Amino acid sequence: MSVVKKKKRVSKKNKKAWGKYSDIRDVEEFLEDQRLEERLGKFETKPDSELFVVDTAGDNEPEKKEDGEETKPLSRKLQKRAKLKEVPKCFEVLLPTSKVQDPNAKRNKVNPIGSKPTALSKLTHQRQAKKGVLEKKLVEAKKNRKMAIDKKRKAKQVRQNFSLDLWGGDLPEVKGIPSTLVDEFISPEAQLHNVLPTQRLRPKPPLAKTVVTRAAVETPHPGVSYNPSYKEHQELLQQVGAHEEKMMKKEAHLMRVTTGMFRRVTQQEKENQWREEMSAGLPQPHNPAEDPDSDTDNEYKAINPPVKNKKKDHKARRKQKEQLAEKERLKRQKIDKKKITDLYKLRQLKSTIKTREQKQSEERSKRAEKRAAAEATALPTLSAHKTPIKEPDFVDPKQLSGDLRNIKSTTNLLRDRFESLQRRGALAASKIMMKKKRKLKSYFKPGHKVTEKDIEKYVTKSAGKKRS
Amino acid sequence: MVSKKKKKYSSGEGAQFMTRKAALKKLQLSLKDFRRICILKGIYPREPRNRKRAQKGAGGIKTLYHTKDIKFLLHEPIIWKLRELKVYQQKIRRARAMREYKQMKKYLRDHPQINIDHIVKERYPTFVDALRDLDDCLTLCFLFSTFPSLKKVPRDQSMLCRRLTVEFMHAVIAAKALRKVFVSIKGYYYQVELEGQTITWIVPHHFSFQPQSKDEVDFKIMSTFVDFYTMMLGFVNFKLYHSLNLVYPPKLTAAFSADTDKDLIDEHVYVAERIAAMNMSLSKVAGANEAEDLPEIDIFNTEDEDPQKLEEAKLEAEKVKKLKTMFKGLKFFINREVPREPLVFIIRCFGGEVSWDRDHFVGATFDESDESIAYHIVDRPSMDKQYLSRYYVQPQWVFDSVNARTLLPINQYLMGAVLPPHLSPFVDKTKDQVYIPPEERALNDPDFKPLDGNESGTDIEEASDEDKDDEEEEDSEEDGDAEAALAKQYQQEVEEDSTSDEDDSVDPEKKKLAKEKKKAMAVTAGVPHKEHPYQKEIEDKQAFRLREKLVRKKHRNLYKSMKAGQEKRKKEIWLLRKKRRLHDEKVKEEKKVEKRKQKVQALEASA
């Protein structure tokens, strides 16, 4: 290891460098002493009585004294009382240990927040109020309190009062001031300073087409008038009838496809079927009359007799080959012939292709049109439940009185609105789940059960008591 | 290096959509709160193009939302309010469970309310946007204003709805914006025109409350909708009142003073009741100009200059102007059995004055005995005490007059009369190529005069044919209504005048002579160049044919079929008209014969 030689000349350019290479311990010691003196008081100024104690007793005197005290120990209670006067240990840290004088000689005493006003302070307050001191403060406090209450009340009545021009130009939101900064305590400069660079971070996505395009209140059919003309009412009835017929047809179809699919079976037949199915594969009791092979002799016959691999001879193979070749040749010939005839048929072919294409395109366009029309009125499927179809408002001709006094309405307007919202796609179709009422099962606690036997017992007992 | 494999459904339709459950998780809201915020913010579930892909391969039908929609909701400050509200609810629940009812009551009293006016502003950036979407709002508010307090509906909601709807009706009255009315079995359809937007809504008939069955409608959802709509309607009302120079909240004019029974009732309630009566005009802002009529339509040279369309628009404007002051200066009295509110609303919309029985509803301004009442609206077959100074009409007259845009003749609507059908004003008038029977045409178009008129009309004609005096007396006795009698008198006078003119020319021969002499004396004037009256038409037709030739080959067939259809429909109309004419003539002839026969019989009987 190389010994680091002490440098002879070092830089003492700045304070740090000074401290590093010069011995300042004595200075620091002195300063420390001074600080200590400041805290604990000057050594010279202290009287001798504080510094020294005159030892008047001998070596064994104090022990005696201690013994004497031990003979009279303080009771618990007294000990506690004595401790009450002491400052608790935990708070000792908080007390000033320094002897440094308070630089402010006349410090005001401040009561901690939350302490009750003393009787004296109350008196002074009254005196001050009478004099008019602090009057402004009081007025201001009153005003502030009122303002706070008003604000609270205003916030509560927000849905009752509409005293604001929402689409006017003087709204803070129009200027882009965030709503958190709209307060009377915040200066307009600060508000304007905090205007966001863009009004909204995320624009609202456009609404669904069905919500936008479909009318909220559809124009009514003229036949739903309370006093309709005959023709219009008949038209409406026709519509309703057609609708009803359609529904009936649908229902009939469903019936046919589900319940009607299964044939009806009587109880007896069902029983028989069950018996047959259950006993399938089981050995049947031997019935010689039913046995079909009874007439033949008892020769053994396999169900599937073994197959013999009979080889074809050369001749047969040749014939087969020749037949195949001939078949192929004829096919080719036919195709060649068709090629030639097709040349002559070209115009006809062209026209057939053309007509077919035209027909197809027409059908395609028709289909597209139909699909577009269906889409325009299609009910949105937003949930597993089906959106209710709009049913025409039916007016029973018997109920049409023709005057305003005897109007009878069968439609539920609220339901109509609800379903309209669903049809427009603003709500997903739903079924209300009714809460089931909990069925309470009633039962007797075993100990509270009263059986016939108990009654008998009771009766006999009471009877016995009466007798005695 | 192989790039990382892309996860399925991390882009495209699979990433675009989000199930409701995922949305709930993302927003950390309960389903109830989510529903509420969706309704308030106008976020609706979406229908995907390919459901399988949108549901990330899952089967079935799930309620899907756009991811962008949910992200948009994420920025809403109300979400924090909802979460705070949840904590608040927990506090209330805790207080109840701990039986600290005092605390619970305090919580309930100070229940925080969510302020949603910024949402109204956000959803409807301009006032016109709000007006455009007012249909649903008005229908629901009018409906909820009839509800009592229900379990799922806040207690004050129906009252608030009532207040706002009445305010809106006052605004419509002040703006004279009502255009169409239709009374259906469902309710009253009203259509108003505000700031160029047509708003249609339904007001239910005034029945006593019908209980709603629980499993049909989710009241909670509807109530949330109404929550938003009341907010919107409130601000719309405010804006409308300010644009109409009215004081908002509405106040009655200073001229209105109630000394008679003011001491009995709380003043605030008293004023609110008068306002709900809709019988008096509201006070205007001080210094506002009176009677600010819209100027006539300016004519701009637009690109598609169509003089016919312009003319139509002008006519329409003229009609609307007439409609606005249709009932001006007329006094109406509404009998007890007539639904008060719709009629008052309609009549006041067109400048009429209305009153009703003092015991029927508050706010009656004049009594039944007032002699200046012009129309008494009655819906009963007869009345004991009738005033000669007024017409007793059925309420349908008011509705039909509004739709016809003029005061219809009342003879068909008099008390006890069998009413003509109430036709819908909402029918599409573009389908003009259909046969309309003359009765209906007369209803739609008051200027149209049917060729043969109604029965009383035919009677008059016949009377003019045969000897007048006796017949007319009989007729007037039969009809008994003042109007018809007046009409007949007028007719008679006119006819008498005409006959007297004829009587003046006593000597026909002298006259003839004078005429001949005059002719001989006369100077023959030069014949001015007379244009052929049909020349222009012929030229026009030729030009039209030339233009027809210019129709492109592509559209030629369509054009032809259109023309053929027009011809066909024209022919049909013509045929039906002819049929009707022949039928009417036949009926008339038969009637005449019948009457003659009766007369002969009467003569024979007297002889």
Interface residues (C-beta under 8 A of the other chain):
Chain A: A155 K156 V158 R159 Q160 F162 S163 L164 D165 L166 W167 L171 E173 S179 R200 L201 R202 P203 K204 P205 L207 A208 T210 V211 A215 A216 V217 T219 P220 H221 P222 V224 S225 Y226 N227 P228 S229 Y230 E232 P380 T381 L382 S383 A384 D393 V395 G402 D403 L404 R405 I407 K408 S409 T410 T411 N412 L413 L414 R415 D416 R417 F418 S420 L421 G425 A426 L427 A428 S430 K431 I432 M434
Chain B: G42 Y44 P45 R46 E47 G60 I61 K62 T63 L64 H66 K68 D69 K71 F72 H75 P77 D110 P112 Q113 N115 D117 H118 V120 K121 E122 Y124 T126 F127 A130 D133 D135 D136 T139 L140 L143 L160 F182 V183 S184 I185 K186 G187 Y189 T200 W201 I202 P204 H205 F207 Q210 Q212 K214 D215 E216 V217 D218 I221 M222 F225 D227 T230 M231 G234 F235 N237 F238 K239 H242 Y248 E337 V338 P339 D379 R380 Q394 P395 Q396 V418 L419 P421 H422 L423 S424 F426 V427 E440
